[in-house]
Amino acid sequence: MSVGHSSKSNDSRIFSSLGKKFRPSLTTIRSSESFEGSVKHNYGLIYTAVCCKYKTRPVPWVKCSIKTNSIEILGDRMKAEDWQAAMEALMTDTGTHHVRIKNKRYIEQLAKTYETFTSVVEAPKNILAASTLYVVRLIATSVYEILINTTALVCLELENVLFDEQALGTLISGIDTNKTLQHLSLAYSRIGDEACLSLCRVLRDKPNIRSVDLSGCSLSRASAKSGLLDVIKKQQVKRHEECWAHSLRYRIANPDIMHGLRRLTLNDNTAIGDAGVADLFESLKDDLYVKAVDLQNCGLTDRGAQLALSYVDD
């Protein structure tokens, strides 16, 4: 169900419960372009050099493209030495627009006993390197270095990566420092309410971030009521202040070009429920800036759906 809404300012918002999931404009790197792109892309050159240093070979699951200026790392089949080389090269990157690290296979739980490179190398074959404490902390540290040093990163996707508390703290610190990021996805990384609240305390003061995807992050009403609602309200106040400043100069502010959150994707968080959605809708009722909220499979009943429609129709 997609429901359109027109406000007094001709604003248009979509509350989506069954529509297509939001994807950033940059697409997944095609296999046919990965080799040529990796050879010419700056990250590809550094990654090849790091592999030579460790006497390993570049793996096909680490791809980069000049056409989209993007890096994609699919971690399911990567070993400890593959992760070591890929993340060491990633730490030095400052010019890529889109970084995506994704595990396609569903990971049940984090293997916390494997916290060193040697332990992951010696781990049983049924233990995915991507599910170990060593690798998730390595990812977080590498992404942190990109976030604090980049001059170009606009899209960061970390999908189905089971970060522990320390790794999430490192990652959130990087997001707090960064000034270039526009789209952030932690989809299916199951960060939980506590980490979501920490992230929201950073996001409320990050007008550069325009869309956030927290699908499948094990969020409940607490995240909506105490975290995401706070982000929306604080950014709403700042935008009103900006409009007021424009009015003092006899100018009309255009809400469509203002910075701040425009799209929030919360699919597959079944514990949010009607109550959590009601909290979000209450904060969005008079908001002219957030354009879409995606709520597929978020535990809405008929009551929640009717509530959504009532706000849309106001």
C-alpha positions in Angstrom: 0.0 0.0 0.0 1.4 3.4 -1.0 -0.5 6.4 0.2 0.1 9.9 -1.2 -0.3 13.0 0.9 -0.6 16.7 -0.1 -0.1 19.3 2.6 -0.6 23.1 2.5 2.8 23.6 0.9 2.1 21.0 -1.8 4.5 18.6 0.0 4.2 15.0 -1.0 4.9 12.1 1.4 4.7 8.4 1.0 4.0 6.0 3.9 4.8 2.7 2.3 3.9 -0.7 3.7 4.0 -3.0 0.7 5.9 -1.0 -2.0 9.5 -1.6 -3.2 12.3 -1.1 -0.8 14.3 2.1 -1.1 17.6 1.7 -2.9 20.2 4.5 -3.4 20.8 5.7 -6.9 24.1 3.9 -7.2 23.6 0.3 -8.4 25.3 -2.9 -7.6 28.5 -3.4 -9.6 28.1 -5.8 -12.4 30.5 -8.7 -12.7 31.3 -7.8 -16.3 32.7 -4.5 -15.3 34.4 -5.5 -12.0 37.8 -6.6 -13.4 38.4 -3.6 -15.7 37.2 -1.2 -13.0 39.3 -2.8 -10.3 42.5 -2.4 -12.4 41.9 1.3 -13.0 40.1 2.4 -9.8 42.5 3.8 -7.2 41.2 1.4 -4.5 41.8 -1.5 -6.9 45.4 -0.5 -7.3 45.9 -0.2 -3.6 44.1 -3.5 -2.9 46.3 -5.3 -5.4 49.4 -3.9 -3.8 48.3 -4.9 -0.3 47.5 -8.4 -1.6 51.1 -8.6 -2.9 52.4 -7.5 0.5 50.5 -10.4 2.2 51.3 -12.8 -0.7 47.6 -13.4 -1.4 45.5 -12.9 -4.5 42.7 -10.4 -5.1 39.3 -12.2 -4.7 36.4 -11.7 -7.1 34.1 -10.7 -4.2 36.0 -7.4 -3.8 34.9 -5.2 -6.7 35.2 -1.5 -7.6 34.0 0.5 -10.5 35.2 3.7 -12.1 31.8 4.2 -13.8 30.0 4.6 -10.5 33.1 5.4 -8.4 32.0 2.6 -6.0 33.4 -0.3 -4.0 31.4 -3.4 -3.2 32.6 -6.2 -0.9 30.5 -9.4 -0.7 31.8 -11.1 2.4 30.2 -14.6 2.6 33.1 -16.5 0.9 36.0 -14.3 2.1 38.6 -15.7 4.4 40.5 -13.9 7.2 43.4 -13.0 4.9 41.0 -11.7 2.2 39.3 -9.4 4.8 42.7 -8.3 6.1 43.8 -7.1 2.6 40.5 -5.6 1.6 40.1 -3.6 4.8 43.6 -2.4 4.9 43.2 -1.0 1.4 39.8 0.5 2.3 41.4 2.4 5.2 43.3 4.6 2.8 40.4 5.4 0.5 39.4 9.1 0.4 37.8 9.6 -3.0 35.1 6.9 -3.5 31.5 7.9 -3.6 29.8 4.6 -2.7 31.0 1.9 -0.3 29.0 -1.3 0.2 29.9 -4.2 2.4 27.3 -7.0 2.4 26.9 -10.5 3.6 24.2 -12.3 1.6 24.0 -15.4 3.8 22.0 -14.9 7.0 24.3 -15.0 10.0 22.6 -16.4 13.1 25.0 -14.9 15.7 28.4 -13.3 16.1 31.3 -15.7 16.8 32.8 -13.7 19.7 35.5 -16.2 20.6 37.4 -15.5 17.4 38.8 -12.1 18.0 42.3 -12.4 16.5 43.5 -12.9 13.0 45.2 -16.2 13.9 42.1 -17.6 15.6 40.0 -16.9 12.5 42.5 -18.5 10.3 42.4 -21.6 12.5 38.6 -21.6 13.0 36.6 -24.6 11.8 35.3 -24.5 8.2 31.7 -24.0 9.4 32.6 -20.6 11.0 32.3 -17.8 8.4 35.1 -15.2 8.8 32.4 -12.5 8.3 30.7 -13.7 11.4 33.7 -13.4 13.7 34.5 -10.6 16.2 37.9 -10.0 14.5 36.3 -9.3 11.1 33.4 -7.1 12.3 35.8 -4.9 14.4 38.1 -4.7 11.4 35.3 -3.6 9.2 34.2 -0.9 11.8 37.8 0.4 12.1 38.3 0.6 8.4 35.0 2.3 7.8 35.8 4.7 10.6 39.0 5.7 8.9 37.1 6.4 5.6 34.5 8.4 7.4 36.9 10.7 9.1 39.2 11.2 6.1 37.0 11.1 3.0 36.3 14.0 0.8 33.8 12.2 -1.4 31.8 9.5 0.3 28.1 10.0 -0.1 26.7 6.5 0.3 27.6 3.9 2.9 25.9 0.5 3.1 26.8 -2.1 5.7 24.2 -4.9 5.2 23.8 -8.0 7.4 27.0 -7.3 9.4 26.6 -8.3 13.0 28.6 -5.6 14.8 29.2 -5.9 18.5 28.9 -3.0 20.9 32.5 -1.8 20.5 32.4 -2.0 16.7 29.1 0.0 16.7 30.7 2.6 18.9 33.6 3.0 16.5 31.2 3.2 13.5 28.9 5.8 15.2 32.0 7.9 16.1 33.0 8.0 12.5 29.5 9.0 11.3 29.5 11.8 13.9 32.8 13.2 12.5 31.8 12.9 8.8 30.5 15.8 6.7 29.9 14.2 3.3 27.6 11.2 3.8 24.1 11.5 2.4 22.8 7.9 2.5 23.4 5.4 5.4 22.3 1.8 5.5 22.7 -0.7 8.3 20.0 -3.0 6.9 19.7 -6.4 8.6 22.7 -5.7 10.9 20.3 -6.1 13.9 21.9 -3.3 15.9 19.0 -3.2 18.4 17.4 -0.3 20.3 20.3 0.7 22.4 22.7 1.2 19.5 19.8 2.9 17.5 19.4 5.4 20.2 23.1 6.2 20.2 23.0 6.5 16.4 20.0 8.8 16.6 21.8 11.2 19.0 24.3 11.6 16.2 21.9 11.8 13.3 19.8 14.6 14.8 22.8 16.9 14.3 23.8 15.6 10.8 21.9 17.6 8.2 24.1 16.1 5.5 22.4 12.7 5.8 19.3 12.6 3.7 18.2 9.0 3.9 18.7 6.2 6.5 17.9 2.5 6.1 17.5 0.6 9.3 15.5 -2.4 7.9 15.7 -5.6 9.9 17.7 -4.0 12.7 15.7 -5.5 15.6 14.1 -2.2 16.6 11.1 -1.8 18.8 8.8 1.1 19.8 11.6 2.4 22.0 13.7 3.3 18.9 10.8 5.1 17.3 9.6 7.0 20.4 13.0 8.0 22.0 15.3 8.0 19.0 13.9 8.5 15.6 11.2 10.9 16.8 14.0 13.0 18.4 15.9 13.2 15.1 12.8 14.3 13.2 11.8 16.9 15.8 15.2 18.4 16.3 15.8 18.7 12.5 12.4 20.2 12.2 13.3 23.0 14.6 16.5 23.7 12.8 14.7 23.9 9.5 12.1 26.3 10.9 15.0 28.5 12.2 16.5 28.4 8.7 13.2 29.5 7.2 12.9 32.3 9.7 16.4 33.5 8.8 15.5 33.5 5.1 12.4 35.6 5.9 14.5 38.3 7.5 16.2 38.8 4.2 12.9 39.0 2.4 13.4 35.7 0.8 11.1 32.7 0.6 12.7 29.5 1.8 12.3 26.4 -0.3 11.7 23.3 1.9 12.7 21.0 -1.0 16.3 22.1 -1.1 17.0 22.2 2.7 19.4 19.8 4.2 18.4 17.0 6.6 16.6 13.7 6.7 14.2 13.1 3.8 13.6 9.3 3.8 13.5 6.8 6.6 13.3 3.1 5.9 12.3 0.8 8.8 11.1 -2.4 6.9 11.1 -5.7 8.8 11.2 -4.4 12.3 8.1 -6.2 13.5 8.4 -5.0 17.1 7.7 -1.4 16.2 4.0 -2.1 15.9 1.1 0.3 15.9 2.3 2.2 19.0 5.7 3.0 17.5 4.2 4.0 14.2 1.8 6.3 16.0 4.7 8.0 17.7 6.4 8.6 14.4 3.3 9.8 12.6 2.6 12.3 15.4 6.0 13.9 14.9 5.5 13.9 11.1 2.0 15.3 11.1 3.1 18.9 10.6 6.5 18.2 9.0 7.2 19.5 5.6 10.5 18.0 5.0 10.5 14.1 5.5 9.2 12.8 2.2 8.8 9.1 2.8 8.7 6.5 5.6 9.0 2.8 4.6 7.2 0.5 7.0 6.9 -2.9 5.3 6.4 -5.7 7.8 6.6 -3.5 10.9 3.8 -5.2 12.9 1.1 -2.9 11.8 -2.5 -4.1 12.3 -5.6 -2.7 10.7 -5.7 -0.1 13.5 -2.1 1.0 12.6 -3.0 1.2 8.9 -6.1 3.3 9.6 -4.0 5.6 11.8 -1.5 6.0 9.0 -4.3 6.9 6.5 -5.8 9.4 9.0 -2.5 11.3 9.1 -1.9 11.1 5.4 -5.4 12.5 4.7 -5.1 15.5 7.2 
